Amino acid sequence: MTVSFSHVGICVTDLGRSVRFYCDALGFEPVASYRIGAEFSGLMELDGVDLESRMLRRDGVTIELLGYRSPTATGDGSRRPMNQVGLTHLSLRVDDVDAVAAAVEALGGSVVRTTRTTMGAPGSQLDFVYCTDPDGIRIELMDLPG
């Protein structure tokens, strides 16, 4: 039996804004775009599916942004608690937490400053902060030595 990773799907409220965010703030590259219709209603367990799908890739990881026309996206966009069952966050290694956090804010995301955690000796420090994309998806920025 062969199993390989394909992608992670993220439902977004504004597809254009989210594509700009993930590409310009986090360095993803667009690789494909699809129009998905009612033929996928059964798979998605939703009636009358009509959406645009954008596949973005970085470092061999693909995310799929799903911009629903019908039915419209639901949810309030608040960050999920880290101990809530299910996917908790996307994590990205960066070489400058402050610079990437500034880009996140400039492109409609937010930085959760109270989560900033730095530890270790100079030259071997670990530096972390949680951010969110424009729809409240938690993203961990981490600068790790080596």
N, C-alpha and C positions, 0 to 999 in steps of 0.2 A: 504494500500500500504506500502510495506517495502522497505526502501532504507538504504544501509550501505556502508561505505567507503571501497573501494577495494585497490587501489594503485595509485601512480603517475608514469607515464612513462617518461623516459629521453633517448633521442637518443644520442648515444656516437660514437666517431670515432674509439676507440680502447677498445674493451670490457674487455680484460684482465687488462689493465691499470686502467679502471674505476672501476672494481670490487675491485682491490687492494686499490684504493683510498677510496672508500666508506666504505670498511671493515676495513682497517688498520688505516685510518685517522679519520673516523667518527663513527666507532663502529657498523656498520651494519653487519648482519649475512646472508650468503647465505641460501635461503630456497627452491629454485626450479630453474630448468633450462629447457628451451624449445627450440626446433628447429621449426621455423615458416616458412611455405612455401606459395606457390601460393594460397592455399585455403583461405588465409586471405587477398589476394589482394583487394577484394571488400571492406572489412571492413576498410582496411588501405588506400584506395583510391590511391593505387600504383600498377603498373603493375609488375608482376614477382617478388613478395616479396620472399626474402630468408634472414632470419636473425636468430640470436641467442638471446634469451631473458633470462635474469638472474633476478630472484626475490630476493631482499635483504630486511631484516626486522630489525627494531630497535624500541623498545618501542611501539609495536603495529602498527607501520607505515610501510607500504611496498612500496618500489620503484622498478620499473622494468627498468632495463638497456637494451636498444635495440641496438644491434650491427648488422647493416645492411651489408650483403654481396651484395645484389642487391635489389633495386637500392642503390647506395652508399649514405651515409649521405651527406647532403648539409648544407651550412651556413658557416660563417667565424669564429665562435667561440667567437665573441666579446660579452661583457656583454650587456644585454638589458637595456635600461633606465628604471628606476623604475616607470615612468609614462606612459610606453607603455602598451596598453591594452593587457591583458593576464596574465599568471602566471609570477610573478616577482622573486620569490626566494624560497629556502628551508630555514627553520629556525630551529636551534638546540640550546637547552639549554646546556651549558657546565659549568664546575666548574673552568676552567682555560683557559681563552681566548688565552693567549700567548702560552700555551702548545699545544692546538688544532691547532692554526694557524701555529705553527712550523711543526706539522705533516702534515697539508694541503700542505705546501710548499715542504716538503720532499718527498711527494708522487705525485708531478706533478701539484698541484694546485697553486694558487697565492693568496696573501693577499693584499687587497686594503687598504693600510695603511692610506690613507687620509680619510677613513670612520670611523676610530676608534673614538668612542664616549664613554666617561666615565662621569657619573654625580652622584650627591648625596653625602651624608656624609659618612665618613669612617665607615665601618661596614654595610652600607646599600647602597653601590654603585651599579649602573647599569653599565655594561660594554658590549659594542657591537663592532663588526667589520664585514665587508663584505669580503668574500673570493670568489674564483671561483674554480670549479672543473677543471680538465685538458681540458675540452671542453668549458669553459667559463660560465657554469651554476652558477648563483649567489647563495651563501650560507651565511646566517647570523649566526654568532656565538654570543650567548648572555649569559652573566652571570648575573642572577637576584637573589637578596637575597630571602631567604625563600624557 
